[in-house]
Amino acid sequence: MTLADRIGAFREVVEEWLHGFYHGMVEHPAFELIEKEAEDTDDAFMFGCFADAFGIPSPVSYYTVELLPYLADDFEAWERRMWDRGSLLERKGEQYHVH
C-alpha cells in the first residue's frame, strides 16, 4: 500500500466521520427537539426570575432583579415569546403530535 493509498483511505474515513457528526448535530430532527427543550428551560428560568413582568407577584423577583443587566439582551425576546405562546401544555403537545 502506497502512501497515497493510505492517505486516500484515511481521508475517506474522516469524511464519513465528519458527515455523520454534522448530520447528528445539525441535520437530524432530534436537533430541533433539543433546541425547543433548551428554549423551554430558559423560559422557565426567566419566568421564575421575572414573574412580575406578567403581573404575578413573586418575592424572588426582588432578588433576581440584580441579574437583569446580564440578561437584558435576552429579556425582550423572552417577553415577546412568552406573550405569543398559547400555553406550555400546548407547546409540549405539539412536540408529540404531528399535524
Rosetta constraint file for C-alpha pairs under 8 A:
AtomPair CA 1 CA 5 HARMONIC 6.12 0.50
AtomPair CA 1 CA 6 HARMONIC 6.74 0.50
AtomPair CA 2 CA 6 HARMONIC 6.37 0.50
AtomPair CA 3 CA 7 HARMONIC 6.15 0.50
AtomPair CA 4 CA 8 HARMONIC 6.10 0.50
AtomPair CA 5 CA 9 HARMONIC 6.14 0.50
AtomPair CA 6 CA 10 HARMONIC 6.13 0.50
AtomPair CA 7 CA 11 HARMONIC 6.01 0.50
AtomPair CA 8 CA 12 HARMONIC 6.27 0.50
AtomPair CA 9 CA 13 HARMONIC 6.44 0.50
AtomPair CA 10 CA 14 HARMONIC 6.22 0.50
AtomPair CA 11 CA 15 HARMONIC 6.04 0.50
AtomPair CA 12 CA 16 HARMONIC 6.12 0.50
AtomPair CA 13 CA 17 HARMONIC 6.15 0.50
AtomPair CA 14 CA 18 HARMONIC 6.04 0.50
AtomPair CA 15 CA 19 HARMONIC 6.06 0.50
AtomPair CA 16 CA 20 HARMONIC 6.25 0.50
AtomPair CA 17 CA 21 HARMONIC 6.11 0.50
AtomPair CA 18 CA 22 HARMONIC 6.06 0.50
AtomPair CA 19 CA 23 HARMONIC 6.07 0.50
AtomPair CA 20 CA 24 HARMONIC 6.08 0.50
AtomPair CA 21 CA 25 HARMONIC 6.14 0.50
AtomPair CA 22 CA 26 HARMONIC 5.72 0.50
AtomPair CA 22 CA 27 HARMONIC 6.88 0.50
AtomPair CA 23 CA 27 HARMONIC 4.65 0.50
AtomPair CA 23 CA 28 HARMONIC 5.65 0.50
AtomPair CA 24 CA 28 HARMONIC 5.38 0.50
AtomPair CA 24 CA 31 HARMONIC 7.72 0.50
AtomPair CA 25 CA 31 HARMONIC 6.52 0.50
AtomPair CA 26 CA 31 HARMONIC 6.23 0.50
AtomPair CA 27 CA 31 HARMONIC 7.20 0.50
AtomPair CA 28 CA 32 HARMONIC 7.92 0.50
AtomPair CA 29 CA 33 HARMONIC 7.07 0.50
AtomPair CA 30 CA 34 HARMONIC 6.16 0.50
AtomPair CA 31 CA 35 HARMONIC 6.10 0.50
AtomPair CA 32 CA 36 HARMONIC 6.15 0.50
AtomPair CA 33 CA 37 HARMONIC 6.13 0.50
AtomPair CA 33 CA 95 HARMONIC 7.38 0.50
AtomPair CA 34 CA 38 HARMONIC 6.14 0.50
AtomPair CA 35 CA 39 HARMONIC 6.19 0.50
AtomPair CA 36 CA 40 HARMONIC 6.14 0.50
AtomPair CA 37 CA 41 HARMONIC 6.22 0.50
AtomPair CA 38 CA 42 HARMONIC 6.21 0.50
AtomPair CA 39 CA 43 HARMONIC 6.06 0.50
AtomPair CA 40 CA 44 HARMONIC 6.15 0.50
AtomPair CA 41 CA 45 HARMONIC 6.29 0.50
AtomPair CA 42 CA 46 HARMONIC 6.15 0.50
AtomPair CA 43 CA 47 HARMONIC 5.95 0.50
AtomPair CA 43 CA 78 HARMONIC 6.79 0.50
AtomPair CA 43 CA 82 HARMONIC 7.85 0.50
AtomPair CA 44 CA 48 HARMONIC 6.05 0.50
AtomPair CA 45 CA 49 HARMONIC 6.28 0.50
AtomPair CA 46 CA 50 HARMONIC 5.93 0.50
AtomPair CA 46 CA 51 HARMONIC 7.84 0.50
AtomPair CA 46 CA 75 HARMONIC 7.90 0.50
AtomPair CA 46 CA 78 HARMONIC 7.71 0.50
AtomPair CA 47 CA 51 HARMONIC 4.99 0.50
AtomPair CA 48 CA 60 HARMONIC 7.69 0.50
AtomPair CA 48 CA 61 HARMONIC 7.88 0.50
AtomPair CA 49 CA 60 HARMONIC 6.50 0.50
AtomPair CA 49 CA 61 HARMONIC 5.46 0.50
AtomPair CA 49 CA 64 HARMONIC 5.57 0.50
AtomPair CA 49 CA 65 HARMONIC 7.62 0.50
AtomPair CA 50 CA 61 HARMONIC 5.49 0.50
AtomPair CA 50 CA 64 HARMONIC 7.36 0.50
AtomPair CA 50 CA 65 HARMONIC 7.57 0.50
AtomPair CA 51 CA 55 HARMONIC 6.91 0.50
AtomPair CA 51 CA 56 HARMONIC 5.43 0.50
AtomPair CA 51 CA 57 HARMONIC 6.77 0.50
AtomPair CA 51 CA 58 HARMONIC 6.39 0.50
AtomPair CA 51 CA 61 HARMONIC 6.94 0.50
AtomPair CA 52 CA 56 HARMONIC 4.78 0.50
AtomPair CA 52 CA 57 HARMONIC 5.18 0.50
AtomPair CA 52 CA 58 HARMONIC 6.27 0.50
AtomPair CA 52 CA 61 HARMONIC 6.79 0.50
AtomPair CA 58 CA 62 HARMONIC 7.74 0.50
AtomPair CA 59 CA 63 HARMONIC 7.63 0.50
AtomPair CA 60 CA 64 HARMONIC 6.23 0.50
AtomPair CA 61 CA 65 HARMONIC 5.87 0.50
AtomPair CA 64 CA 68 HARMONIC 7.32 0.50
AtomPair CA 67 CA 71 HARMONIC 6.26 0.50
AtomPair CA 68 CA 72 HARMONIC 5.42 0.50
AtomPair CA 68 CA 75 HARMONIC 7.93 0.50
AtomPair CA 71 CA 75 HARMONIC 5.96 0.50
AtomPair CA 72 CA 76 HARMONIC 7.17 0.50
AtomPair CA 73 CA 77 HARMONIC 7.81 0.50
AtomPair CA 74 CA 78 HARMONIC 6.02 0.50
AtomPair CA 75 CA 79 HARMONIC 6.04 0.50
AtomPair CA 76 CA 80 HARMONIC 6.22 0.50
AtomPair CA 77 CA 81 HARMONIC 6.07 0.50
AtomPair CA 78 CA 82 HARMONIC 6.08 0.50
AtomPair CA 79 CA 83 HARMONIC 6.33 0.50
AtomPair CA 80 CA 84 HARMONIC 6.27 0.50
AtomPair CA 81 CA 85 HARMONIC 6.12 0.50
AtomPair CA 85 CA 91 HARMONIC 7.88 0.50
AtomPair CA 86 CA 90 HARMONIC 6.53 0.50
AtomPair CA 86 CA 91 HARMONIC 7.64 0.50
AtomPair CA 87 CA 91 HARMONIC 6.46 0.50
AtomPair CA 88 CA 92 HARMONIC 6.16 0.50
AtomPair CA 89 CA 93 HARMONIC 6.00 0.50
AtomPair CA 90 CA 94 HARMONIC 6.33 0.50
AtomPair CA 91 CA 95 HARMONIC 6.74 0.50
AtomPair CA 92 CA 96 HARMONIC 7.11 0.50
AtomPair CA 93 CA 97 HARMONIC 6.22 0.50
AtomPair CA 94 CA 98 HARMONIC 6.92 0.50
AtomPair CA 94 CA 99 HARMONIC 7.99 0.50
